[in-house]
Amino acid sequence: MFGSDNNKHDDEKPETIMQKFFRACLLGLAGVFVLWLAIQLLAQFWGWLLLAAALGGLVWATIWFVHWRRDRRW
């Protein structure tokens, strides 16, 4: 039942070191391209992300300050 799959793999030739090296180079090239693409996309709207983070920090600081003032005992 489970042993019949071995016959399929016997017909295949083992991979050479050059095939493995070529595949690794292609994967590295694809990784560099995807990283370059991500940086290009991020460069288009990083200012807006920074602005959103600053506004979020300002809202958080305001809420924290209001809670701190209300919880303070005279």
MDTraj code that builds the backbone (N, CA, C; nanometers):
import mdtraj as md
import numpy as np

residues = "MET PHE GLY SER ASP ASN ASN LYS HIS ASP ASP GLU LYS PRO GLU THR ILE MET GLN LYS PHE PHE ARG ALA CYS LEU LEU GLY LEU ALA GLY VAL PHE VAL LEU TRP LEU ALA ILE GLN LEU LEU ALA GLN PHE TRP GLY TRP LEU LEU LEU ALA ALA ALA LEU GLY GLY LEU VAL TRP ALA THR ILE TRP PHE VAL HIS TRP ARG ARG ASP ARG ARG TRP".split()
xyz = np.array([
    [0.0824, -0.1178, 0.0000],
    [0.0000, 0.0000, 0.0000],
    [0.0876, 0.1252, 0.0000],
    [0.1740, 0.1412, 0.0991],
    [0.2577, 0.2599, 0.1058],
    [0.3901, 0.2406, 0.0325],
    [0.4294, 0.1182, 0.0070],
    [0.5587, 0.0913, -0.0549],
    [0.5592, 0.1048, -0.2059],
    [0.4466, 0.1213, -0.2709],
    [0.4412, 0.1264, -0.4171],
    [0.4924, 0.2588, -0.4717],
    [0.5025, 0.3626, -0.3906],
    [0.5503, 0.4920, -0.4380],
    [0.7004, 0.4919, -0.4635],
    [0.7728, 0.3968, -0.4112],
    [0.9176, 0.3933, -0.4292],
    [0.9562, 0.3692, -0.5742],
    [0.8743, 0.2992, -0.6512],
    [0.9054, 0.2714, -0.7914],
    [0.9045, 0.3986, -0.8741],
    [0.8241, 0.4952, -0.8389],
    [0.8182, 0.6211, -0.9134],
    [0.9477, 0.6997, -0.8972],
    [1.0077, 0.6958, -0.7800],
    [1.1281, 0.7729, -0.7531],
    [1.2541, 0.7043, -0.8063],
    [1.2476, 0.5757, -0.8360],
    [1.3644, 0.5052, -0.8879],
    [1.3982, 0.5493, -1.0293],
    [1.2992, 0.5942, -1.1073],
    [1.3229, 0.6340, -1.2452],
    [1.3861, 0.7725, -1.2558],
    [1.3714, 0.8551, -1.1527],
    [1.4244, 0.9911, -1.1578],
    [1.5752, 0.9900, -1.1339],
    [1.6448, 1.0813, -1.2055],
    [1.7885, 1.0952, -1.1846],
    [1.8119, 1.1843, -1.0633],
    [1.9141, 1.1579, -0.9857],
    [1.9424, 1.2452, -0.8713],
    [1.9900, 1.3826, -0.9189],
    [1.9619, 1.4832, -0.8395],
    [2.0011, 1.6190, -0.8758],
    [2.1524, 1.6350, -0.8639],
    [2.2089, 1.7042, -0.9598],
    [2.3521, 1.7319, -0.9534],
    [2.3751, 1.8544, -0.8666],
    [2.5004, 1.8763, -0.8301],
    [2.5338, 1.9911, -0.7464],
    [2.5099, 2.1212, -0.8220],
    [2.5267, 2.1200, -0.9546],
    [2.5038, 2.2409, -1.0339],
    [2.3557, 2.2764, -1.0382],
    [2.2691, 2.1778, -1.0435],
    [2.1258, 2.2051, -1.0412],
    [2.0848, 2.2651, -0.9072],
    [2.1401, 2.2117, -0.7989],
    [2.1105, 2.2666, -0.6670],
    [2.1637, 2.4090, -0.6547],
    [2.2850, 2.4332, -0.7062],
    [2.3442, 2.5666, -0.7007],
    [2.2628, 2.6650, -0.7835],
    [2.2195, 2.6238, -0.9025],
    [2.1402, 2.7103, -0.9889],
    [2.0068, 2.7446, -0.9232],
    [1.9430, 2.6463, -0.8621],
    [1.8164, 2.6709, -0.7935],
    [1.8366, 2.7660, -0.6754],
    [1.9455, 2.7498, -0.6012],
    [1.9737, 2.8394, -0.4890],
    [1.9991, 2.9814, -0.5387],
    [2.0688, 2.9955, -0.6522],
    [2.0929, 3.1288, -0.7086],
    [1.9623, 3.1937, -0.7529],
    [1.8746, 3.1170, -0.8143],
    [1.7454, 3.1718, -0.8552],
    [1.6621, 3.2147, -0.7347],
    [1.6645, 3.1347, -0.6295],
    [1.5908, 3.1719, -0.5084],
    [1.6496, 3.2975, -0.4448],
    [1.7821, 3.3086, -0.4449],
    [1.8458, 3.4295, -0.3922],
    [1.8104, 3.5515, -0.4746],
    [1.8110, 3.5373, -0.6070],
    [1.7747, 3.6482, -0.6952],
    [1.6291, 3.6888, -0.6745],
    [1.5417, 3.5923, -0.6597],
    [1.4008, 3.6228, -0.6343],
    [1.3848, 3.6940, -0.5000],
    [1.4602, 3.6523, -0.3995],
    [1.4542, 3.7181, -0.2695],
    [1.5014, 3.8622, -0.2757],
    [1.6084, 3.8873, -0.3497],
    [1.6589, 4.0241, -0.3654],
    [1.5568, 4.1098, -0.4381],
    [1.4943, 4.0553, -0.5413],
    [1.3944, 4.1305, -0.6170],
    [1.2735, 4.1647, -0.5306],
    [1.2263, 4.0691, -0.4526],
    [1.1098, 4.0934, -0.3669],
    [1.1438, 4.1969, -0.2598],
    [1.2655, 4.1908, -0.2051],
    [1.3068, 4.2905, -0.1067],
    [1.3153, 4.4290, -0.1695],
    [1.3701, 4.4384, -0.2901],
    [1.3773, 4.5663, -0.3615],
    [1.2367, 4.6207, -0.3873],
    [1.1454, 4.5337, -0.4290],
    [1.0081, 4.5757, -0.4553],
    [0.9401, 4.6256, -0.3277],
    [0.9623, 4.5570, -0.2168],
    [0.9027, 4.5995, -0.0900],
    [0.9566, 4.7357, -0.0475],
    [1.0852, 4.7586, -0.0669],
    [1.1433, 4.8883, -0.0308],
    [1.0889, 4.9980, -0.1206],
    [1.0713, 4.9698, -0.2484],
    [1.0159, 5.0694, -0.3398],
    [0.8724, 5.1052, -0.3025],
    [0.7936, 5.0054, -0.2663],
    [0.6556, 5.0321, -0.2256],
    [0.6502, 5.1074, -0.0936],
    [0.7378, 5.0712, -0.0005],
    [0.7407, 5.1388, 0.1284],
    [0.7863, 5.2831, 0.1141],
    [0.8752, 5.3104, 0.0195],
    [0.9254, 5.4464, -0.0008],
    [0.8149, 5.5399, -0.0485],
    [0.7116, 5.4856, -0.1091],
    [0.6043, 5.5693, -0.1608],
    [0.5136, 5.6225, -0.0503],
    [0.4974, 5.5480, 0.0579],
    [0.4029, 5.5926, 0.1606],
    [0.4588, 5.5842, 0.3022],
    [0.5912, 5.5875, 0.3197],
    [0.6468, 5.5802, 0.4545],
    [0.6147, 5.7060, 0.5344],
    [0.6027, 5.8204, 0.4686],
    [0.5683, 5.9439, 0.5388],
    [0.4306, 5.9365, 0.6015],
    [0.3368, 5.8787, 0.5280],
    [0.2011, 5.8624, 0.5816],
    [0.2001, 5.7652, 0.6993],
    [0.2811, 5.6603, 0.6915],
    [0.2893, 5.5673, 0.8041],
    [0.3479, 5.6347, 0.9275],
    [0.4483, 5.7187, 0.9053],
    [0.5087, 5.7929, 1.0155],
    [0.4084, 5.8894, 1.0776],
    [0.3313, 5.9561, 0.9932],
    [0.2286, 6.0480, 1.0421],
    [0.1220, 5.9736, 1.1223],
    [0.0786, 5.8584, 1.0734],
    [-0.0216, 5.7788, 1.1453],
    [0.0331, 5.7319, 1.2799],
    [0.1602, 5.6913, 1.2833],
    [0.2205, 5.6488, 1.4098],
    [0.2305, 5.7656, 1.5073],
    [0.2653, 5.8838, 1.4572],
    [0.2745, 6.0017, 1.5441],
    [0.1375, 6.0398, 1.5989],
    [0.0360, 6.0358, 1.5147],
    [-0.0994, 6.0670, 1.5617],
    [-0.1486, 5.9642, 1.6632],
    [-0.1187, 5.8375, 1.6378],
    [-0.1558, 5.7333, 1.7340],
    [-0.0857, 5.7526, 1.8673],
    [0.0418, 5.7894, 1.8631],
    [0.1145, 5.8170, 1.9868],
    [0.0596, 5.9373, 2.0606],
    [0.0196, 6.0386, 1.9861],
    [-0.0389, 6.1577, 2.0477],
    [-0.1726, 6.1256, 2.1143],
    [-0.2551, 6.0469, 2.0488],
    [-0.3837, 6.0062, 2.1078],
    [-0.3595, 5.9237, 2.2336],
    [-0.2657, 5.8300, 2.2272],
    [-0.2353, 5.7468, 2.3436],
    [-0.1843, 5.8325, 2.4590],
    [-0.0941, 5.9274, 2.4305],
    [-0.0398, 6.0138, 2.5355],
    [-0.1487, 6.1016, 2.5966],
    [-0.2409, 6.1496, 2.5148],
    [-0.3507, 6.2315, 2.5660],
    [-0.4409, 6.1502, 2.6579],
    [-0.4751, 6.0301, 2.6169],
    [-0.5596, 5.9436, 2.7001],
    [-0.4882, 5.9097, 2.8304],
    [-0.3592, 5.8796, 2.8224],
    [-0.2825, 5.8484, 2.9427],
    [-0.2791, 5.9681, 3.0374],
    [-0.2606, 6.0882, 2.9836],
    [-0.2543, 6.2089, 3.0657],
    [-0.3885, 6.2359, 3.1339],
    [-0.4983, 6.2190, 3.0603],
    [-0.6311, 6.2404, 3.1191],
    [-0.6556, 6.1404, 3.2314],
    [-0.6204, 6.0140, 3.2106],
    [-0.6380, 5.9137, 3.3154],
    [-0.5492, 5.9454, 3.4352],
    [-0.4294, 5.9897, 3.4110],
    [-0.3372, 6.0227, 3.5190],
    [-0.3902, 6.1397, 3.6014],
    [-0.4468, 6.2399, 3.5350],
    [-0.5009, 6.3566, 3.6060],
    [-0.6241, 6.3193, 3.6884],
    [-0.7080, 6.2304, 3.6357],
    [-0.8300, 6.1917, 3.7077],
    [-0.7989, 6.1023, 3.8271],
    [-0.6969, 6.0186, 3.8150],
    [-0.6642, 5.9247, 3.9221],
    [-0.5815, 5.9886, 4.0332],
    [-0.5307, 6.1063, 4.0103],
    [-0.4478, 6.1723, 4.1104],
    [-0.5347, 6.2193, 4.2265],
    [-0.4895, 6.1956, 4.3465],
    [-0.5641, 6.2367, 4.4663],
    [-0.5009, 6.3641, 4.5219],
    [-0.5820, 6.4601, 4.5601],
    [-0.5304, 6.5851, 4.6177],
    [-0.5154, 6.5673, 4.7640],
])
top = md.Topology()
chain = top.add_chain()
for i, resn in enumerate(residues, 1):
    res = top.add_residue(resn, chain, resSeq=i)
    for name in ("N", "CA", "C"):
        top.add_atom(name, md.element.get_by_symbol(name[0]), res)
traj = md.Trajectory(xyz[None], top)
